[in-house]
Amino acid sequence: MKRIVVIGASAMDVIAKSASPVRPKDSNPGQIELSPGGVGRNICVNLKRLEEDVTFVSVFGQDPFSQTVKKELESIGVDLSTCIEADSRFPMFVSIHQPTGELLDAVSDFTMLEQLTFEKIQEKIGSFPPFDIAVFDSNVSDGVIQAFAKAYPETYLCVDGVSQAKVSMIRSVLPEISLLKLNQNELSALLGKPADDVILALKELLTKGIKQVIVTNGDEPITYNIGRSIYQTVVFEPEISISTLGCGDALFAGTIYGIAHGKSMHEALNYGKN
């Protein structure tokens, strides 16, 4: 079995879902709930549920939200001995959704992740056997990803773009990345111009030294490459749509599962879609 390390954010999500189409600049009746989240945490949980050998590196505090998320992870068997304790505000993600579950807007506060330095990561995982696959989310700085790639050159390095604001920070490390997952808006941010034609935009990104890219766009086909060849695969329509939050994380985790089991990118993406 491949050894996987996931390095990134754990957070508390505050999810607001309107009962009717959202009226801007108004109080919209609906439902609000708290849920453990964070891209790194989401990917780790999905891989753990797929019974993968996964190690998680993140940051937690002593506050109630930190303790809630830690208990949830421990309940499914995630070893948190590699996580870092910090005296800071636990990351939070606040999102507003349409009645269909579509994400309308969001604000994130992940300043705590600034304490996740490469030195602290190496201190935590240095005693572990080498990892076959490392998964980062872009809440971690490009300097951390670059230092990891230099220290562990044999590791298959996966990165999730996370958001338009954060994906632009990884331009300097594109040649170090084995697999990048992002959506079409994040692709635009990374290129610094609209990616209206996703196939042409992906071809341009491949000239930057990146090896493998997966581009999602809601319910539109997923676009990806194998070498210089570009492919697209349709997205399955869910019978019931609760929320679009975390869908990309589940797709990425399933794809990584396929890669860990020696599947082709075509086959691995099918694992992700399922």
C-alpha positions as CSV (number, residue, x, y, z in Angstrom):
1,M,0.0,0.0,0.0
2,K,1.2,3.5,-0.8
3,R,1.9,5.8,2.1
4,I,0.2,9.2,1.8
5,V,0.7,12.4,3.8
6,V,-1.9,15.2,3.6
7,I,-0.6,18.7,4.6
8,G,-3.1,21.5,4.9
9,A,-6.0,23.1,6.6
10,S,-8.5,21.8,9.0
11,A,-11.3,24.3,9.9
12,M,-14.8,24.8,11.2
13,D,-17.2,25.5,8.4
14,V,-20.2,27.8,9.0
15,I,-22.7,26.9,6.3
16,A,-25.7,29.1,5.6
17,K,-28.3,27.8,3.1
18,S,-31.1,30.1,2.0
19,A,-34.6,28.8,1.9
20,S,-35.3,30.7,-1.3
21,P,-33.1,32.4,-3.9
22,V,-30.8,34.8,-2.1
23,R,-31.7,38.4,-2.0
24,P,-28.5,40.5,-1.9
25,K,-28.1,43.0,1.0
26,D,-31.0,41.5,2.9
27,S,-31.6,39.0,5.7
28,N,-32.5,35.7,4.0
29,P,-34.4,33.0,6.0
30,G,-32.7,29.7,5.9
31,Q,-30.6,27.2,7.8
32,I,-27.2,27.6,9.4
33,E,-25.0,24.7,10.6
34,L,-21.5,24.1,11.8
35,S,-19.4,21.3,10.1
36,P,-15.8,20.2,10.3
37,G,-14.0,21.3,7.1
38,G,-10.8,22.5,5.5
39,V,-9.5,21.2,2.2
40,G,-6.7,19.2,3.7
41,R,-9.0,17.7,6.3
42,N,-11.6,16.9,3.7
43,I,-9.1,15.1,1.5
44,C,-7.6,13.2,4.5
45,V,-11.1,12.0,5.7
46,N,-12.1,10.8,2.2
47,L,-8.8,8.9,1.8
48,K,-9.2,7.4,5.3
49,R,-12.7,6.2,4.5
50,L,-11.2,4.5,1.4
51,E,-8.9,2.7,3.9
52,E,-5.7,4.3,2.7
53,D,-2.6,4.6,4.8
54,V,-2.8,8.4,5.4
55,T,-1.0,10.7,7.7
56,F,-2.4,14.2,8.4
57,V,-0.3,17.4,9.2
58,S,-2.3,20.4,10.2
59,V,-2.6,23.0,13.0
60,F,-4.9,22.9,16.0
61,G,-5.4,25.1,19.1
62,Q,-7.0,24.6,22.5
63,D,-10.3,26.2,21.5
64,P,-13.6,24.3,21.3
65,F,-13.7,24.3,17.5
66,S,-10.2,22.7,17.4
67,Q,-11.2,20.1,19.9
68,T,-14.5,19.3,18.0
69,V,-12.6,18.8,14.7
70,K,-9.9,16.7,16.4
71,K,-12.4,14.4,18.0
72,E,-14.1,13.9,14.7
73,L,-10.9,12.9,13.0
74,E,-9.8,10.6,15.9
75,S,-13.3,8.9,15.7
76,I,-12.5,7.6,12.2
77,G,-8.9,6.6,13.1
78,V,-6.8,9.6,11.8
79,D,-3.5,9.8,13.8
80,L,-3.1,13.4,14.9
81,S,0.4,12.9,16.4
82,T,1.9,14.7,13.4
83,C,-0.3,17.8,13.9
84,I,1.0,21.0,15.4
85,E,-0.4,22.8,18.4
86,A,-0.7,26.6,18.2
87,D,-2.0,29.4,20.4
88,S,-4.1,31.1,17.8
89,R,-7.7,31.4,16.3
90,F,-8.8,28.1,14.7
91,P,-9.4,28.5,10.9
92,M,-13.0,29.2,9.9
93,F,-14.8,29.2,6.6
94,V,-18.2,31.0,6.2
95,S,-20.3,30.2,3.1
96,I,-23.6,31.2,1.8
97,H,-25.5,28.8,-0.5
98,Q,-28.5,29.0,-2.7
99,P,-31.4,26.6,-2.0
100,T,-29.9,24.2,-4.6
101,G,-26.7,24.0,-2.6
102,E,-24.7,26.1,-5.1
103,L,-22.0,28.2,-3.4
104,L,-22.9,31.9,-3.7
105,D,-20.1,33.5,-1.6
106,A,-17.7,32.7,1.1
107,V,-15.1,34.2,3.4
108,S,-12.2,32.3,5.0
109,D,-9.8,33.1,7.9
110,F,-6.9,30.7,7.7
111,T,-4.2,32.9,9.3
112,M,-3.3,30.0,11.7
113,L,-1.9,28.1,8.8
114,E,1.0,30.6,8.6
115,Q,2.4,28.7,11.6
116,L,2.7,25.5,9.5
117,T,6.3,26.1,8.4
118,F,8.4,23.5,6.6
119,E,10.7,23.2,9.6
120,K,7.7,22.2,11.8
121,I,6.4,19.8,9.2
122,Q,9.7,18.1,8.9
123,E,10.1,17.9,12.6
124,K,6.7,16.0,12.8
125,I,7.2,13.6,9.8
126,G,11.0,13.2,9.9
127,S,10.7,10.0,11.9
128,F,8.3,8.4,9.5
129,P,9.3,6.2,6.6
130,P,9.3,8.0,3.2
131,F,5.9,8.9,1.8
132,D,5.0,7.8,-1.7
133,I,2.4,10.6,-2.2
134,A,2.2,14.1,-0.6
135,V,-1.0,16.2,-0.9
136,F,-0.9,19.9,-0.2
137,D,-3.7,22.5,-0.3
138,S,-2.8,26.0,-1.2
139,N,-3.6,27.3,2.3
140,V,0.0,26.3,2.8
141,S,2.6,28.8,1.4
142,D,4.5,28.1,-1.8
143,G,7.7,28.3,0.2
144,V,6.6,25.3,2.2
145,I,5.7,23.3,-0.9
146,Q,9.0,24.2,-2.6
147,A,11.0,23.2,0.5
148,F,9.1,19.9,0.7
149,A,9.7,19.1,-3.0
150,K,13.4,19.8,-2.6
151,A,13.7,17.6,0.6
152,Y,11.6,14.7,-0.8
153,P,12.2,14.7,-4.5
154,E,11.0,11.1,-5.0
155,T,7.5,11.9,-3.6
156,Y,4.6,12.2,-6.0
157,L,3.4,15.8,-5.1
158,C,-0.3,16.7,-5.4
159,V,-1.7,20.2,-4.8
160,D,-5.2,21.5,-4.6
161,G,-5.7,25.1,-5.8
162,V,-8.3,26.0,-3.1
163,S,-9.3,29.4,-4.4
164,Q,-8.5,32.2,-6.9
165,A,-6.7,34.2,-4.2
166,K,-4.5,31.4,-3.1
167,V,-3.8,29.4,-6.2
168,S,-1.8,32.4,-7.7
169,M,0.7,31.9,-4.9
170,I,2.0,28.6,-6.4
171,R,3.2,29.9,-9.7
172,S,6.8,29.6,-8.6
173,V,6.4,25.9,-7.8
174,L,4.5,24.6,-10.8
175,P,7.5,22.6,-12.2
176,E,7.7,20.7,-8.8
177,I,4.1,19.6,-8.8
178,S,3.1,16.1,-10.1
179,L,-0.7,16.7,-10.0
180,L,-2.6,20.0,-9.7
181,K,-6.4,20.1,-9.2
182,L,-8.2,23.5,-9.7
183,N,-11.4,24.9,-11.1
184,Q,-11.8,27.1,-14.2
185,N,-11.8,30.3,-12.1
186,E,-8.6,29.2,-10.4
187,L,-7.1,28.4,-13.7
188,S,-7.8,32.0,-14.8
189,A,-6.2,33.4,-11.7
190,L,-3.1,31.2,-12.2
191,L,-2.7,32.3,-15.8
192,G,-3.5,35.9,-14.9
193,K,-6.2,36.1,-17.6
194,P,-9.7,34.6,-18.4
195,A,-9.6,30.9,-19.2
196,D,-12.8,31.1,-21.3
197,D,-11.5,28.2,-23.5
198,V,-10.4,25.8,-20.9
199,I,-8.6,23.5,-23.3
200,L,-6.4,26.3,-24.7
201,A,-5.9,27.6,-21.2
202,L,-4.8,24.2,-20.0
203,K,-2.4,23.8,-22.9
204,E,-0.9,27.2,-22.0
205,L,-0.5,26.1,-18.3
206,L,1.4,23.0,-19.4
207,T,4.1,25.2,-20.9
208,K,4.9,26.4,-17.3
209,G,6.4,23.1,-16.4
210,I,3.4,21.5,-14.6
211,K,3.1,17.8,-15.3
212,Q,-0.5,16.8,-14.7
213,V,-3.6,19.1,-14.3
214,I,-7.3,18.5,-13.5
215,V,-9.7,21.4,-14.2
216,T,-13.3,21.3,-12.9
217,N,-16.1,23.6,-13.8
218,G,-19.3,22.8,-11.8
219,D,-21.5,20.4,-13.8
220,E,-19.5,21.0,-17.0
221,P,-17.0,18.3,-18.1
222,I,-13.7,17.8,-16.2
223,T,-10.7,18.7,-18.4
224,Y,-7.4,17.0,-17.8
225,N,-4.2,16.1,-19.6
226,I,-2.0,13.0,-20.1
227,G,1.3,14.3,-21.4
228,R,0.4,17.0,-24.0
229,S,-2.9,15.3,-24.9
230,I,-6.1,17.0,-23.5
231,Y,-9.2,15.0,-22.5
232,Q,-12.6,15.7,-21.1
233,T,-14.9,13.5,-19.0
234,V,-18.6,14.2,-18.2
235,V,-19.7,14.9,-14.6
236,F,-22.4,12.6,-13.2
237,E,-25.7,14.4,-12.3
238,P,-26.5,13.7,-8.6
239,E,-30.1,12.6,-7.8
240,I,-30.2,15.0,-4.8
241,S,-28.0,18.1,-4.5
242,I,-27.4,19.1,-0.9
243,S,-24.3,21.3,-1.2
244,T,-21.5,21.8,-3.7
245,L,-19.1,22.4,-0.7
246,G,-16.3,19.8,-0.6
247,C,-17.2,18.2,-4.0
248,G,-13.8,19.1,-5.5
249,D,-12.0,17.7,-2.4
250,A,-13.9,14.4,-2.7
251,L,-13.0,14.2,-6.5
252,F,-9.3,14.9,-5.7
253,A,-9.2,12.2,-2.9
254,G,-10.8,9.6,-5.2
255,T,-8.4,10.4,-8.0
256,I,-5.4,10.2,-5.6
257,Y,-6.8,6.8,-4.4
258,G,-6.8,5.6,-8.1
259,I,-3.2,6.8,-8.6
260,A,-2.1,5.1,-5.4
261,H,-3.5,1.9,-6.8
262,G,-1.6,2.2,-10.1
263,K,-4.6,3.2,-12.2
264,S,-4.3,5.4,-15.3
265,M,-5.5,9.0,-15.1
266,H,-8.6,8.0,-17.0
267,E,-9.4,5.4,-14.5
268,A,-8.3,7.4,-11.4
269,L,-10.7,10.3,-12.4
270,N,-13.5,7.8,-12.6
271,Y,-12.8,6.8,-9.0
272,G,-13.0,10.5,-8.1
273,K,-16.3,11.0,-9.9
274,N,-17.8,8.1,-8.1
